[in-house]
Structure formats: structure tokens, C-alpha cells
Amino acid sequence: MNTQALKEMLCKMGDDALIMGHRNAEWTGLAPTLEEDISFSSIAQDQIGHALAMYTLMHEHLGEPNPDIIGFSRPETDFTCCHLVELPNSGYDFSLIRHFLFDHAEILRYKALTNSAFTPLAQVAAKITGELKYHILHANTWVRHLGNATEEAKARLQTSLNTLLPYALGIFEPSIFEQALIADGIFIGENALQTQWMQTIAAILKQTALHLPDVTTIQPVYGGRRGYHTEYLQPLLTEMTEVFRIDEQAEW
């Protein structure tokens, strides 16, 4: 089993979840309704828990530092999250579409990983898949509702979908270890995952007045998996690690 390939995969999954969880947590106290305030807060809590699970696997099985060090002590260039999760919230429509695109990719990824040859990951993936079912239920419900609502609602969602789709395609940025992961039975590969994802989100969007742009004409936004990030990640990391950096040896 290629441990470097496994470490890279776990790290990018953990980083995606950690940064997405932080972005979703920013809706706490600010969401358009109390129900959505609670929903986004709960989703954020799950996602940070998913990051902890991936970092824990790296620590316990691959000799990496403890999860707090992995999550809070690395420089920006060591993060491997996709650009989609880094973008600041710019409105509820933006965050809803990002949630829809991201969590559909997440549940398909973790479902595939329940069959992973790396047994500890397969076991964790089964638990996380159960949690992600509720994320998908939430995202689908609101996309269907607002995607068939007023002209303004439909226009705002369509604009966010058009804006975010290139970034969402960056979730599936191929790894240099892609073939090793497939050969070792660790993961089905990003191309197979993207195909499943496209079919899934297209089926949901067909139930709305929204249309899915032709992905063959879109240039995916890559770079995050290789440590090249948007201008938004460093300020987020500075804020996220502020308390930890006061005393990195403190026990809470």
C-alpha cells in the first residue's frame, strides 16, 4: 500500500472539511431564518468532525502529528483544500449552492470509501456517510424549493451555480497518486467520482427551473491540491488558529 498516496488523500479530505466547516460556521447567528442558522451550524460541526477523523487516521496509522497540529500549525502552502471551500460567503444563495455541490461530492466519495482496502478508513467512511445523508437532504430540499420559487430566487441561484461550478470541478483535481490509489483498492479515482457527481446533481437540478452549464466548456479551477490557494485562505487560517497560537502546548 502506497502510504504517501494515502496520506495525500486523507489530508485533502480533512482540509476540505475543515475549511468548509469554518465557512459554514460563519452563518451562525446570521442565517436568514433561525432554522437555517441551526442547520448550517450543525453541518459545520459535522464537517469539522470529519476533518478530525481524517487527521486522526493520519496520526494513528501514518505517523503524522496529532490532529490539532495538522489542522492548526501548517502554513498555507501545506494545505491541500480545493479553492471552492476557501471562497468567502457572499450571500445565502452562494452558500446554499456551494453546500449542494460540495456535499454531493462528499457523500459519493465516502460511499465509495466504505469499500476501501484501507479498513480503518472504510469503517470511518461508513459513519460519515450516515451523517452526510442529512446534509444532502437539507441541500436538496432548499435547492428544489428556491429553484422553483420566485424569479429573483431562481436568478440568484442560477448566478451562484454558474459562478461556483468551475470551482466545484476543482474538487476532482487529479492526484499524482491516482493510479496507485486505484491499484491498491483504496479509492475509485477522481474521474469516476466526478462522473457520479455530475449525474447526481444533474438529476436534482432537472427538478427545478435551474439549468446545469455545459461542463465541457468550463475550465476547472485547479491548484488547491498542490498548495496554490486563493487570496482568501490565509486570512481564514489566521482567524481560525488565533486561539490555538496563543499557547500551542495548552490542554483544554
Secondary structure as GFF3:
##gff-version 3
##sequence-region A 1 252
A	DSSP	alpha_helix	3	25	.	.	.	ID=ss1
A	DSSP	alpha_helix	34	62	.	.	.	ID=ss2
A	DSSP	alpha_helix	67	72	.	.	.	ID=ss3
A	DSSP	three_ten_helix	76	78	.	.	.	ID=ss4
A	DSSP	alpha_helix	83	86	.	.	.	ID=ss5
A	DSSP	alpha_helix	92	113	.	.	.	ID=ss6
A	DSSP	alpha_helix	119	146	.	.	.	ID=ss7
A	DSSP	alpha_helix	151	169	.	.	.	ID=ss8
A	DSSP	three_ten_helix	170	172	.	.	.	ID=ss9
A	DSSP	alpha_helix	178	183	.	.	.	ID=ss10
A	DSSP	alpha_helix	190	205	.	.	.	ID=ss11
A	DSSP	three_ten_helix	215	217	.	.	.	ID=ss12
A	DSSP	three_ten_helix	224	226	.	.	.	ID=ss13
A	DSSP	alpha_helix	233	240	.	.	.	ID=ss14
A	DSSP	alpha_helix	242	246	.	.	.	ID=ss15
###
